[in-house]
Amino acid sequence: MIISASGRVKGEITADKVVINGLFEGDCYANTVEILPNGKAHGSIHSDDLCIERGGSFLGKTRPTTDEKVISLTTAAKTSVSFAETDAKTEASDTSDRSDISADSVNSPAAKTAAKA
């Protein structure tokens, strides 16, 4: 998850990696947390990998990551997501390649008659 320079998040975040360049207030559970130069974090960060760049600020407490809160994707889940993304791209390209529909066929007298029925 990325919080951009103009972004503001208040609440709880659970993600594999969190990059903060805006304002975050709350509890963050992540394997990796980066606070960039414009980033400000207030609250609790539960992570084993925390990086605060010069200019970034953090006010709160840190705790080690707990296995119950931060879950890594298994190889099977990553493969499943990859296939789902591929299927979605294929479906999108299938509908965009529809050469059987044209402006002429929509505006033809037969199409107008069919639309009235």
Helices and strands as residue ranges (DSSP letters): E 2-3, E 8-20, E 23-35, E 40-46, E 49-52, E 57-63, H 75-96, H 103-107, H 109-116
